[in-house]
């Protein structure tokens, strides 16, 4: 019986779902294709049909968290209203964490379940590039806010403010994924966003 494109897509998704579960519990190094096949209820053949190796499958899983952030990076920044833009950015980031299972689990695997070995070289480089882009966007917002304020004296360099904003969101993300009980993120999202605004306005 010939496999249809729909069948192939379903198999690919079942493999990704199985890998998400196993990477979340066993980590990248502790997960094998054999275990993924067993979890997905298929042989290893269909996995190799879609993914050449574990690293390629891992990249497909990371895409669930990377692509939304990359989309935020390339979206148009409204530098005429940097505060509203920063608020919207943080709100969307946190909203994905709260409501998007794939985004959340992918992020958790990368931050808390992955050993960064030589095998991860391409992944690390991609993440570094994404980090630089995110920090660059935060810096644009900091500079735009300062220009609109009319003040020329700020004790905190724009670079420091931008990195602080990025580190704040990433640190909160990693800590919350490690232990969601530390904060009811859905209830306190507005307060978290407000804190980011304060960092943007840092003098």
C-alpha positions as CSV (number, residue, x, y, z in Angstrom):
1,X,0.0,0.0,0.0
2,X,1.4,3.4,-1.0
3,X,2.0,5.9,1.6
4,X,0.4,9.2,1.0
5,X,1.8,12.6,1.8
6,X,-0.7,12.9,4.6
7,X,0.5,9.5,6.1
8,X,4.1,10.7,5.8
9,X,3.3,14.0,7.6
10,X,1.5,12.1,10.4
11,X,4.4,9.8,10.8
12,X,6.9,12.7,10.9
13,X,4.8,14.5,13.5
14,X,4.5,11.3,15.7
15,X,8.2,11.0,15.6
16,X,8.7,14.6,16.6
17,X,6.2,14.2,19.4
18,X,7.9,11.1,20.7
19,X,11.3,12.8,20.5
20,X,9.9,15.8,22.4
21,X,8.8,13.6,25.2
22,X,12.0,11.6,25.4
23,X,14.4,14.6,25.1
24,X,12.4,16.2,27.9
25,X,12.9,13.3,30.2
26,X,16.2,11.7,29.1
27,X,18.0,14.7,27.6
28,X,19.6,14.7,24.2
29,X,22.5,12.4,25.0
30,X,20.3,9.8,26.7
31,X,17.8,9.5,23.8
32,X,18.4,7.1,21.0
33,X,16.6,6.5,17.7
34,X,15.6,3.1,18.9
35,X,13.9,4.6,22.0
36,X,12.2,7.2,19.8
37,X,10.9,4.5,17.4
38,X,9.5,2.6,20.3
39,X,7.8,5.7,21.8
40,X,6.4,6.6,18.4
41,X,5.2,3.1,17.7
42,X,7.1,2.6,14.5
43,X,10.4,1.1,13.3
44,X,13.6,3.2,12.8
45,X,13.1,3.1,9.0
46,X,10.4,5.9,9.0
47,X,12.6,8.0,11.2
48,X,15.5,7.8,8.9
49,X,13.2,8.6,6.0
50,X,12.5,12.0,7.6
51,X,15.7,12.6,9.5
52,X,19.2,11.7,8.5
53,X,20.4,11.6,12.1
54,X,19.5,12.5,15.7
55,X,21.0,16.0,15.3
56,X,18.7,16.7,12.3
57,X,15.7,15.6,14.4
58,X,16.9,17.7,17.3
59,X,17.1,20.8,15.0
60,X,13.5,20.1,13.9
61,X,12.4,20.1,17.5
62,X,14.4,23.3,18.4
63,X,12.6,25.0,15.5
64,X,9.5,25.1,17.6
65,X,11.1,27.7,19.9
66,X,13.6,29.2,17.5
67,X,11.3,30.1,14.7
68,X,8.9,32.2,16.7
69,X,11.8,34.2,18.2
70,X,13.4,34.6,14.8
71,X,10.1,35.9,13.5
72,X,10.0,38.4,16.4
73,X,13.6,39.5,15.5
74,X,12.8,40.2,11.8
75,X,9.4,41.8,12.5
76,X,9.3,45.6,12.0
77,X,10.2,47.5,15.1
78,X,8.1,50.6,15.8
79,X,10.9,52.8,17.1
80,X,8.4,55.7,17.4
81,X,6.9,53.9,20.4
82,X,9.7,51.8,21.9
83,X,7.9,51.1,25.1
84,X,4.8,49.7,23.4
85,X,7.1,47.7,21.1
86,X,9.1,46.2,24.0
87,X,5.9,45.5,25.9
88,X,4.4,43.7,22.8
89,X,7.6,41.7,22.3
90,X,7.7,40.5,25.9
91,X,4.0,39.8,26.0
92,X,4.2,37.6,22.9
93,X,7.3,35.7,24.2
94,X,5.6,35.0,27.6
95,X,2.3,34.2,25.9
96,X,4.1,31.5,23.8
97,X,5.6,30.1,27.0
98,X,2.2,29.9,28.7
99,X,0.0,28.6,25.9
100,X,2.2,26.9,23.2
101,X,3.1,23.4,24.3
102,X,5.6,22.9,21.5
103,X,7.3,26.2,22.0
104,X,7.6,25.6,25.8
105,X,8.8,22.0,25.5
106,X,11.3,22.8,22.8
107,X,12.7,25.7,24.9
108,X,12.9,23.5,28.0
109,X,14.9,20.8,26.1
110,X,17.4,23.4,24.8
111,X,17.9,25.2,28.1
112,X,17.6,22.5,30.6
113,X,18.1,19.1,28.9
114,X,20.9,19.5,26.4
115,X,24.7,19.0,26.8
116,X,26.6,21.3,24.4
117,X,29.1,19.0,22.9
118,X,31.0,19.3,19.5
119,X,28.0,17.6,17.9
120,X,26.0,20.7,18.8
121,X,28.3,23.1,17.0
122,X,25.8,24.2,14.3
123,X,23.1,24.6,16.9
124,X,25.3,26.7,19.2
125,X,26.2,29.0,16.3
126,X,22.6,29.5,15.4
127,X,21.6,30.3,19.0
128,X,24.5,32.7,19.3
129,X,23.3,34.5,16.1
130,X,19.7,34.6,17.5
131,X,21.0,36.0,20.8
132,X,22.9,38.7,19.0
133,X,19.9,39.6,17.0
134,X,17.6,39.8,20.0
135,X,20.1,42.0,21.9
136,X,20.5,44.2,18.9
137,X,16.8,44.7,18.7
138,X,16.6,45.6,22.4
139,X,19.4,48.1,21.9
140,X,17.5,49.8,19.1
141,X,14.5,50.1,21.5
142,X,16.7,51.5,24.3
143,X,18.3,54.0,21.9
144,X,15.0,55.1,20.5
145,X,13.5,55.6,23.9
146,X,16.5,57.7,25.0
147,X,16.3,59.8,21.9
148,X,12.6,60.4,22.4
149,X,13.1,61.3,26.1
150,X,15.2,64.3,25.2
151,X,17.8,63.5,27.8
152,X,21.5,63.1,26.9
153,X,22.8,61.7,30.2
154,X,22.3,58.0,31.1
155,X,24.4,56.2,33.7
156,X,23.6,52.8,32.1
157,X,25.2,52.2,28.7
158,X,22.7,51.2,26.0
159,X,24.5,47.9,25.5
160,X,24.2,47.0,29.2
161,X,20.5,47.9,29.2
162,X,19.9,45.8,26.1
163,X,21.8,42.7,27.4
164,X,20.0,43.1,30.8
165,X,16.6,43.0,29.1
166,X,17.6,39.9,27.1
167,X,19.1,38.2,30.2
168,X,16.0,39.0,32.2
169,X,13.6,37.3,29.8
170,X,16.0,34.3,29.2
171,X,16.7,33.9,32.9
172,X,13.1,34.0,33.8
173,X,12.3,31.6,31.0
174,X,14.9,29.0,32.1
175,X,14.0,29.3,35.8
176,X,10.3,29.0,35.1
177,X,10.7,26.0,32.8
178,X,12.9,24.3,35.4
179,X,10.3,24.9,38.1
180,X,6.9,26.4,37.0
181,X,5.8,26.5,40.6
182,X,8.1,29.4,41.4
183,X,5.7,31.8,39.6
184,X,2.1,31.8,38.3
185,X,3.3,33.3,35.0
186,X,-0.2,33.7,33.5
187,X,-1.4,35.6,36.5
188,X,1.8,37.8,36.8
189,X,2.6,38.3,33.1
190,X,1.7,42.0,33.2
191,X,4.0,42.6,36.1
192,X,6.9,40.7,34.4
193,X,6.4,42.9,31.3
194,X,6.3,46.0,33.5
195,X,9.7,45.1,34.9
196,X,11.1,44.8,31.4
197,X,9.8,48.3,30.7
198,X,11.7,49.6,33.8
199,X,14.9,48.1,32.4
200,X,14.3,49.8,29.1
201,X,14.0,53.2,30.9
202,X,17.0,52.5,33.0
203,X,19.1,55.7,33.5
